């Protein structure tokens, strides 16, 4: 199944100031003056990060950026923009290819489409209609939206390169502007019309954490906070860290959810307490709520100075989970939750274990790993009620001597 040009969701199209078109767009004439150029380093990093976030969720290894693929994708994006953003694949041999398009009518703001937005589009359009069966080729071959989705997650694919361009729509098509994004992949996905091949290369989400039903949305929330501070990379979900987090979450739940650190480095804990008027079956631990608490409490307290460890150590109990959340050199996380009871009602606890652990007791290392907010992205606001009901705790700081050992460790040894 060749990757098909993705249809745009109306909400995304509205955010882009126009509408997104799909595979059955009509052929258009050639308008003058397309705007084209190689992606900026930031756009490349954002696009690659978004690819790898979705691949992490579906048990696929991360992609590397490929300059040769990017140059080919840019050339095709330029050609499509010069044709009024005609919707078609290049047919380039030996590569996979996804294409996304946004158009704005005459009189509207110029059309914009980033690689990050295109990746979101390919994923959201494909995942909502994808049939996870033991015959995935047969059962999905008539759904044109799943082609880009499958290519995005294809396990055998190892590298990607993207390009983008903007152009003008010809008067015969109503005028206005258009923007196109092209990504090319090696090895190509969707390369065999076979249920077995697709089954081996497109996996369902690996996201399930005992007692933590919003684990997938929670990691996306963590990624949002990290991206807003120095574009810290998305964290991979780690099953070993998840298991160690589950052991401690279950133990805390049996102790009335008192938020305590286990002694493991790179650990954050959040507990929430409910009154007797809330039924046990209504109570569910939430990674989204925990991430919001860690970020909000820490951001309100943390001082970004030239001596961040020294100037914040007195407030470490409040800022520790915040700095761990943003720690640049952390690469993976595993989280779990549990439900317990107190004399006054029910309670929930969420535990996350991070690798590599953050919160090194050193000003220079902290400066390099905890960046000020660098993005204008609107971040969630925690409610006063939620903050009142929840308590956070974090692991103790890592000494420089411990850091040297942990840098040589693996997630399994670090979580022990």
LUMTORKOL-939002 format. One line per 4 residues: number of its first residue (from 0); their letters; for each residue x, y, z of C-alpha. Coordinates in steps of 0.02 Angstrom, whole numbers. Each point is the difference from the previous one (the first is absolute). Layout:
<kedrens>
NUM) a) X,Y,Z  ...
</kedrens>
This chain:
<kedrens>
0) xxxx) 0,0,0  83,162,-55  -7,142,127  -141,113,-52
4) xxxx) -12,188,18  -85,30,166  -169,82,14  2,143,125
8) xxxx) -110,8,153  -107,156,3  70,55,167  178,-9,-64
12) xxxx) -49,86,-161  -79,141,97  157,22,103  98,11,-162
16) xxxx) -114,135,-66  -77,-103,-138  -38,-180,-41  100,-157,-30
20) xxxx) -27,-98,-160  5,-186,-35  38,-125,-137  -143,44,-116
24) xxxx) 48,182,-25  -18,57,-180  147,37,-112  45,184,-1
28) xxxx) 100,116,-110  171,75,34  1,164,97  156,109,12
32) xxxx) 119,34,143  -7,-146,120  96,29,161  118,-140,41
36) xxxx) 155,-34,102  81,-129,111  -73,-25,173  80,90,145
40) xxxx) 96,-102,127  -140,30,125  -133,-61,-122  102,-156,-36
44) xxxx) 20,-36,186  -185,27,36  -54,-110,-145  120,-140,48
48) xxxx) -51,12,182  -184,-15,-44  34,-150,-112  91,-86,142
52) xxxx) -130,42,130  -133,-96,-97  122,-140,-39  41,-17,185
56) xxxx) -184,-22,36  -10,-144,-125  157,-99,43  99,62,-151
60) xxxx) 183,56,13  40,185,-24  43,69,-171  157,97,-46
64) xxxx) -1,155,-112  64,-37,-175  65,147,-101  -14,-90,-167
68) xxxx) -183,-42,31  -30,180,56  73,71,-161  -110,-114,-105
72) xxxx) -153,43,104  38,186,-15  17,-13,-189  -169,-86,-13
76) xxxx) -80,125,119  66,142,-110  -72,-82,-155  -170,-27,81
80) xxxx) -4,182,60  43,59,-176  -149,-97,-66  -121,81,123
84) xxxx) 30,-138,128  -60,-139,-112  -34,-155,102  104,-145,-60
88) xxxx) 146,-111,45  165,10,-91  17,-186,-30  184,11,52
92) xxxx) 69,-178,8  63,-77,161  -78,124,121  -162,19,95
96) xxxx) -89,167,-18  -134,95,96  -76,163,-62  -111,125,91
100) xxxx) -80,160,-66  -86,152,71  -89,133,-104  -71,170,45
104) xxxx) -129,89,-108  29,170,-77  -6,138,130  50,-116,144
108) xxxx) 168,2,90  137,-92,-97  -5,-188,20  122,-77,123
112) xxxx) 44,-183,31  146,-60,105  75,-174,-1  -59,-22,180
116) xxxx) -179,41,-53  12,-118,-148  58,-143,111  -144,34,120
120) xxxx) -119,-3,-148  64,-166,-69  -12,-80,172  -170,68,52
124) xxxx) -83,-41,-166  68,-176,-2  -18,-55,180  -184,41,16
128) xxxx) -51,-115,-141  135,-133,9  -60,-178,28  120,-95,115
132) xxxx) -34,-177,-59  103,-152,-46  -28,46,-184  51,184,0
136) xxxx) 37,13,-187  -163,-81,-52  -106,93,126  75,174,-30
140) xxxx) 44,2,-186  -157,98,-47  32,138,127  112,128,-84
144) xxxx) 37,90,164  100,-144,74  142,5,-127  92,148,77
148) xxxx) -39,-67,174  78,-169,-39  154,80,-77  21,110,153
152) xxxx) 5,-153,115  85,-126,-116  125,-95,109  125,-39,-140
156) xxxx) 14,184,-48  159,77,71  15,178,-68  -103,147,-61
160) xxxx) 25,165,-89  -131,134,-33  -25,159,-99  -133,135,-11
164) xxxx) -51,137,-120  -139,126,-25  -82,58,-161  -151,84,-78
168) xxxx) -159,-86,-57  -50,45,-180  -156,105,-31  -88,-151,-77
172) xxxx) 9,-84,170  -60,154,95  169,80,31  75,16,172
176) xxxx) 157,-79,68  59,-175,39  133,-88,103  68,-175,-25
180) xxxx) 107,-116,105  87,-154,-70  91,-131,104  99,-145,-72
184) xxxx) 49,-158,91  128,-140,-10  -33,-143,4  -171,32,-77
188) xxxx) -154,-60,92  -155,-75,-78  117,-90,-118  -93,-165,-12
192) xxxx) -184,-41,-19  11,-129,138  -91,-17,166  154,-80,79
196) xxxx) 118,141,-50  -118,137,62  -33,-97,161  187,-8,34
200) xxxx) 30,185,-36  -151,95,69  -27,-36,184  -140,58,116
204) xxxx) 47,124,134  116,-68,133  -85,116,122  -81,-88,142
208) xxxx) 47,25,181  -85,-96,139  -124,113,87  49,148,-112
212) xxxx) -131,15,-138  62,167,-69  183,-52,-21  5,44,-185
216) xxxx) -75,173,26  113,22,151  158,-26,-101  -64,123,-129
220) xxxx) -25,125,142  178,-31,61  62,27,-178  -94,165,-11
224) xxxx) 84,66,156  173,-59,-55  -21,76,-172  -42,169,77
228) xxxx) 168,5,91  146,-5,-120  -84,-128,-115  48,-144,115
232) xxxx) -26,-160,-98  -149,-113,24  27,-144,121  -15,-181,-52
236) xxxx) -116,-111,101  101,-132,92  -82,-160,63  138,-34,127
240) xxxx) -24,171,79  -189,-26,-5  16,-162,99  110,80,133
244) xxxx) -121,147,10  -146,-121,22  83,-88,146  21,165,94
248) xxxx) -172,67,-49  -83,-157,67  99,9,161  -46,184,27
252) xxxx) -183,-39,-34  6,-130,139  69,136,116  -144,123,-22
256) xxxx) 87,78,-153  122,100,105  112,77,-135  175,-60,40
260) xxxx) 153,-33,-108  61,-180,-9  183,46,-5  14,-33,-188
264) xxxx) 78,145,-96  -104,86,-133  -166,-27,87  -152,112,14
268) xxxx) -157,-37,102  -172,79,6  -143,-49,116  -180,59,-5
272) xxxx) -127,-15,140  -189,-13,-10  -135,11,131  -123,-136,48
276) xxxx) -127,73,-121  99,-65,-150  -31,-182,-43  153,-111,-19
280) xxxx) -52,-52,-176  5,183,-53  181,24,54  138,-21,-129
284) xxxx) 181,57,13  47,125,-135  171,30,-77  -69,159,-80
288) xxxx) -46,70,171  167,-52,74  100,82,-140  -104,159,17
292) xxxx) 33,3,188  187,-29,-16  15,135,-132  -114,132,75
296) xxxx) 66,-7,178  181,-1,-59  -19,136,-131  -76,115,130
300) xxxx) 149,-25,117  153,-32,-108  126,139,-24  96,-1,-165
304) xxxx) 167,73,54  184,-29,-38  7,-110,156  -161,-99,-17
308) xxxx) 44,-143,117  65,113,138  -144,124,-15  -138,-132,-3
312) xxxx) 63,-135,118  -98,72,147  -160,-30,-101  55,-169,-68
316) xxxx) -157,-87,63  -106,110,-113  115,20,-151  76,-175,-9
320) xxxx) -142,-81,-100  -5,155,-113  185,-6,-43  -6,-189,-26
324) xxxx) -146,24,-120  104,121,-105  173,-80,19  78,7,-173
328) xxxx) 108,-156,10  -140,-115,60  -47,-118,-141  -137,-116,63
332) xxxx) -136,-16,131  -117,-130,71  -150,43,107  -135,-94,95
336) xxxx) -143,34,118  -99,-81,139  -155,31,106  1,-6,191
340) xxxx) -102,54,148  17,114,151  -100,25,157  -90,142,-90
344) xxxx) -35,-80,-168  94,-61,-153  164,53,-79  104,-25,-156
348) xxxx) 186,4,-29  104,22,-159  185,-43,-8  118,37,-146
352) xxxx) 179,-63,-16  112,96,-121  160,-52,-85  125,80,0
356) xxxx) -40,74,170  1,188,17  26,117,147  189,-9,11
360) xxxx) 62,103,147  107,117,-105  -32,174,-71  82,-29,-169
364) xxxx) -86,-166,-32  -169,70,52  25,152,-112  33,-114,-148
368) xxxx) -153,-108,33  -139,115,61  -36,135,-128  -114,152,17
372) xxxx) -162,-4,-95  40,26,-184  -170,-29,-81  -157,105,-9
376) xxxx) -105,-158,-2  -148,18,118  24,-119,145  -137,-79,106
380) xxxx) -53,86,161  -29,-108,152  -157,38,100  11,60,179
384) xxxx) -107,-147,55  116,-126,-81  154,81,75  -82,-2,171
388) xxxx) -42,-186,-14  172,-55,-63  172,-13,79  164,-26,-93
392) xxxx) 165,-79,52  163,-36,-89  159,-100,14  149,73,89
396) xxxx) 133,90,-102  136,-92,-96  179,35,52  135,25,-132
400) xxxx) 77,-167,48  -168,-88,-22  -27,90,-165  159,-76,-71
404) xxxx) -62,-174,42  -175,33,-66  65,66,-166  75,-172,-28
408) xxxx) -156,-92,58  -150,-70,-92  -182,31,47  -11,-172,81
412) xxxx) 148,29,116  -47,181,36  -176,-48,53  55,-134,122
</kedrens>
